[in-house]
Amino acid sequence: MRFAGAALLWLAGAGAAQAHAGEQGFVLLLPTDIYIAAGGAVVALTVLLLALLPGRAATAPFRPLTLWHRARSPRWPGLLMAALLLWLLWQGWSGARDPLGNPLSLAVWVVLWMGLVALQGLTGDLWSRLDPFRALAALSPRCAPLRYPRAWGHWPAAMGFLAFAGFLLADPAPADPARLALILGGYSLATLIALALFGRRWLVRGEALGVVMRAYGRLGLFGRRGDRRALGLWGWQLATAPRPPLALAVLMLLLLGSGSFDGVNETFWWLTLIGTNPLEFPGRSAVVAVNLAGLIAANAALLGIFAATLALGARLARDATPLLDLLRLNAPALLPIALGYHIAHYLPSLLLDGQYVLAGLSEALHLGHHHVTAGFLSHPGPVRAIWLTQAGAVVAGHVTALMLAHGTALRAGQSVRRAALGQAPLAGFMLAYTVFGLWLLAAPRGV
């Protein structure tokens, strides 16, 4: 029976792999060159319109509609999540070894990372109601024994996210339940210790997941405007927010750089570059060091290019604003791009692996067997629809980013002409990044 179960699991995994291979084969048959050119044209047209429109017309889309009074968030969802976290850690240690059958792996990678991050960025801040650490902090004394060092800023959160990205992209088995339980349990324990030492300020500045979630939450349709809820175009909260601290701005760049490398390291181009045969991939353990180096290099390159475009734009517009201030001002405009890439990259996996979540819930609630199917990835029609949705997310992210960056320049006191001139290098960078992102979706993969 144990051998039969293992065989069934192997067949299920093989079926999923074949489905993804079939999906990529259909993508290669699509007229992706035309789609890439069309996406680039949309971004280029956005740049032209922003340069021609009056300042009020360019910023008007980000004016929100005020809704109802904001109610105080209850504590019980976060406390329920804290109990769920303990149960998931126990399941990671003692449950099934198959990542697609263990609730910890499914909860972390499918529900949280693939699904909830995207939902947070699309709708608004949901995480603050679900955050188990915030709920536990509300039960603790307000007076902490140590003062959080001001010089630390958001750097612990930025470094924490970079470590998470390294685990996701370079660890030999990030989905292994026992391994994941060890990492998540250690992170939770470290967070609780830091919370006991520094109080709630650690959750605001040092706790990586919460800081990332709040950053994406500022992109959503729904947000706060004083003591009321408000609804506006994606990014409207960023359009009126004060400039972030430097470390938080760097974290926003890390979200984009790490997300981009998450797609690059699966392509034939990257595998060929590091001397690996894409058709005979030796396994993740053989590329740990090179993937870590690639992750760091990708983020360093993005930071350097982004800073160079801002410096060149300031020179063209004769803007004397220091470079670090320009980086802080413009980094939030990259969040829509990062979210667009996140949605595009994980959409096929969410549609497939999300079925295992539904199957697990159906079994736990005794609702009957939920059949998992990958058949939709083996037909050209659904694959085309998925790819166009992915491409639309990438293009929409870049268009929103351009509008935010242009509005930032206008709010800084620049005229429409000077704003367009100063944003020209950044706009060129975003246009090139659009083409790169769409190419990445269409590129053949070997992993």
N, C-alpha and C positions, 0 to 999 in steps of 0.2 A: 504493500500500500504506500509506504514512504517513497519507494522508487517511482511508483505510478504518479504520485503527487508531484514529484520533482520533474518527471517527464512532461506532465501537463503544464507546469509552470514554464518549462523551457519552450514548449510549443506556443504558449501564450506570448512569451517574449519574442519568439521568432516571428510570430504573426504581426506583432506590433512593429518590429523592425522592417518586415517586408512592406507593411502599409506605408511607413514613412519613406521607404525607398520608392514605392510606387507614386507617392505624392510628389517627391522631388522629380521623378521622371516626367510626370505630367507638367510640372512647372517648367522644366526645360523645353517642353513643346509649346508653351505659351509665347505669344509675341511680346516677351518682356522688354525688348529694346524699345518698342513703341510705348509701352506703359511707363518705362523709366523716363523717356523723353517727355511724355505728357506730364508726369509728376514734376520734372524739372521746370517745364514751361509754366505750370501753375505757381510754383515758388517764384520764378522770375517775374511773372505778371504781378504777383503780390508786391514785390519790391518796387515795380514801376508805379503801381497804384498808390502806394504809401508815399512815394516821392511827389506825386501830383496832387493828392488830396489835401485839403486844408487840415490844419492841426486838429480842430474839433471833430472833424469827420473821422480822423484816424483813431482818436481815443474814445469816441462815442460808443463803440461796441462793448466796451468794458464797464459801462455804467450799469450797476446792478439794480434789480427790482427788489425793494424792501417788502418782506413778508411778515410773518407773525412774530410775536415776542418769543425769545429764546427761553426754553424751559431748562431747568437744572438737570444735568445728566444723572441718572440713578447709578448707584454703585454695584448693584447686583450683577449686571452683565460682566464686569471686570472680575468680580469674585468668582463667578461661574467659570470664567476663562482660566483663573488661577487653579481651580480644582481640575479643570479639563487638562491643563498643562501637566499637572502631577500624574494624572491617569495616562496621558500620552507618553510621558517619560517611562512609566512603568511598562507600557505596551512595547516601547522601543527596546527595553531590556529583555522582556520575557515573551513577547509576541512573535508573530511569524517573521521569518528572516527575509521573505520576499518583500521588497519595497512597495510593490503594488498591492500587497495584501496586509501591510502593517499600517495602522492608523496614524502613527507618528510621521512616517515618511510622506504619506498622503496629505496630512494636515499641514506640514511645514512647506513642502515644495509645491503642491497643487493648490490647496485652499488658500494658504497665506501668501506665498511668494508669487504664484501665477495669477491667482484670482483676486485676493483682497487688495494687493498693491494696485492692480489695475482699477478696481472698483473705488478705492480711496481717491485715486487721481481723477476719475471721471465724475464721481458724485460729490465728493467733499469728505470732511473728516468723520470717518466711522471709527477709526482706531481708538480715539480717546475714550469711547464708551466701552471698548472691548479690552483695552490694555490691562493685563493682570497686574503689572507692577504699579501702575497708577492707582488701581483700586486698593492694593495693599498699602501703598503710601498714604492713602487717605485715612487708614486706620492707625497709622503710626504717629508718634509725637511730632509736632511741627518743629521743635527745636532740635537741631542736629549737633552732635559733639564737635564736628569740624566744619570750618568754612570752606566752601568750594573755591579753589584757587582761580582768581579772575583770569590769570594768564593762560589757564587751560582752555578757556572758551569752549568751542565745539570740537576741538581737536580730538578728544577721546572718541566722540561719535564718528568723526571722519576716519580715524584709524580703525575703529571697530568695523565700519562698513567695508573698508578695504580688506580687512582680514576675512570678513564674510565672503567677499567676492573671490578671494584666493581659495577659500574652502570650497566654494561652489564650482569654480572653474578648474582647479588644479588637484584637489584631493582625489585619490584613486577611487573612493567609494563614498561620495557625499550623501547618497540615498540609503546607505546601509543603516538599518534601524538602530542597531546597537551603537554604531559609531556616531550616528546623529544624536542619540540619547545622551551620549557622553559629552558631545559638544554643546548641545542645548542645555543640558543640566549644569555644566560648568559656567555657561554664560548667565543662566538664571541665578546661580549662586553668587557669582561675581556682582551681578546687578543688585541683588539684595544686600550684599555687604556694603557696596558703594552707597546704596540708599540709606543704610543705617548710619554710615559715616558722614555723608554730605547732605542728607535730606532730599527733598523733592527737586532741588536744583539739578541733581544728577540726572533725573529723568528728562529735564528740559535741555540739557547741554551734553551730557555724557553718554546716555543710553542710545546706542546706534539705531536700533529698530524704531524706537519712538520718534527720534529726530527725523529719520528718513520718511516715516509715515506722515509726520506733520508737514514736511516739505511738500510731499505729493498731495496732501489734503488741501493745501492752499491753491491747487490747480482746479479743484472741483467746481461743479455748477453751484452747489449750495455752500454758504459760509456765514460768517457772523458780520454784522454791521451794527456796532454798538451793542445794545441789548436785544437786537432783533435778528431773525434769520433773513437771509437775502439770497437771491438767485440771479446769476449772470452768466455771461459767456465764459468758457473755460479760460482760467488765468486772471479773472477780474480781481481776485484777492491779491495776486502778485502785482497787479498794475498799480495798486494804491498802498502797498506795504513799504515800510522803510527798508533801506538797503541792509542786507544781512551782514553779520560779522564775517571776517575773512575766512575763518575755518568753515563756516556753514556754506559760504560761496564755493570753497574748494570741494566740499562734500557734494554739492550740486553738479560740479564737473565730474567727480568720480562716478556719480550715477550714470552719466552719459558715456564716459569712457569705458567703464566696466561692462555696461550693457552692450556697447558696440563690440568689444572684444569677445563677449559671450557668443556672438554670432560669427566673428572672424575665425575663432579657433576651431570651428567645425568645417571650414571650407577646404576644398582641394588646394586653393592657393596657399593657405597657411601651412597645411600639412606638407606640401611640396617645399615650402620655404624652410621648414625645420628638418628637412631630409627624411620625411616619413612617407611611405607609400600609402596614398589614400585608400587603395583597394585592399590593403593588408594592414589595417590599423593594429598596432601591437598592444593596445590597451592604455588606459589613462595613467597607470603607474610609470609608463615609459616616458611620459611627457610632462611630469610634474614640474621639474625645474624650468623647462622652457616655457611652459604656460604661465608660471609665476612671473618670469622675466617679461613675457609678452604683455601680461596684464599691467605691470608697472610701466613698461615702455609705452603702451597705448595711452595710459592716463597722463604720463609726462608729456607725450606728444600733443595730446589734446590741450593740456594746460598751456604749453608753449605756443601753439598755433592760435589759440583763443586770445592769449595776451598780446601776441603780435598783431592780430587784426584790430584789437582795441587801440593799441598804440598807434598804428598806422591811421586809423580813423580819426583819432584825436589830433594827429598831425595835420590831416587834410582839413579838418574843421577848425583848426587853430584853437583847440580846447586845451586849457592848461590843467585839467583835472589829473591828479596823480594816477598812475597806472593801477595801483591796488584799489583805489576808489572806483575806477572804471570797472575793474573785475567784479567788485562787490555789487555795483549797480546792474551789471548785465548778466551775471551768472544765473539769476532766477529765470531769465528768458530761455535758458537751455532745458529747464524742467519739462516743458511740453514735448521737446524732442526726445528726452530720455524716456518719458512715459509712452510716447508713440512707438519707440523701438521695443520697449518692454512688452507692450500689447502685441506688436507684430511678431516678435520672436517667439513668444510662448503660446500664441493662439492655437496652432495645431496640437501642441502637447496638452493644452488645457481641454480642448475638445475630446481628446482621446483619454487622457489620464483622469479627467474629471468623471468619466463614466465609472472608474473604479471607486471613486468617492461615493457616487450614487449607489453603486452595488453594495459597498460596505454599510451605508446607512440603511439601505433596504433590508439587508440581512439582520442588522442590529435591531431594527424596529419590527421585524417579522412581517415585512410587506411582500415577501416573495422574492424570487430570483430576478435580478436585473442583468440582462445579457449585455456584455461589453462587446462592441463591434468597432472594427476599424475599416469597415467596408467603404465608408464615405471618402476615405483617402485613396481609394483605388479607382475612382471614377473622375473623369476630367471636369464635369460640371461643378461638383462641390469643391474640388481643388482650385478651380478658377475663382470661384466665389471667395474662398478663404484667402487666396493670394491677393485678390483685389481689395479685400478688407484689410489685410496687412499693409498693402501699399497705401491705402487711404489713411490708415493710422499714422504712417510715417509722414506723408505729405501734410496732413492736418496738424501734426505736431510742429512741423517747420513753419507753416503759415502762421500759427498762433505765436510761435517764438518771434517771428519777424515783427508781428504787430506789437508784441510786448516790448521788444527792444526799441522800436520806433517811438512808442509811447513814453518809454523811459527817457529817451533823449529829449522829447518835447517837454516833459515835466521838469527836466533839468534846466529849462529856460532857453533852449536852442530854438531857432526858427525852423520852419519846415525844410528850407534849403540846407541849412547847416546840419540838421538832424539827418537828412538823407545822405549828405556828403560824408558825415562822420560814421554813419552806419554802413556805408558802401562796402568796405572790406569785410565786415561781419556778415553782411548779406551775401557776398560772394562765397564766404566760408559756408554759410548755411545752404546755399544752392549746391555747392560741391558735396556737402554732407548728405543732402537729399538724394543725389544721384548715387552716392556711395551706399546709402542705406537700402535703396531699391535694388541696386546690384547685389547687395548682400543677400536679400531675400531670394533672388533668382540664381545665385551661385551654387554650383554642385557641392555637395557635402560628403565627407568621408567618415563622419563619426555618427 
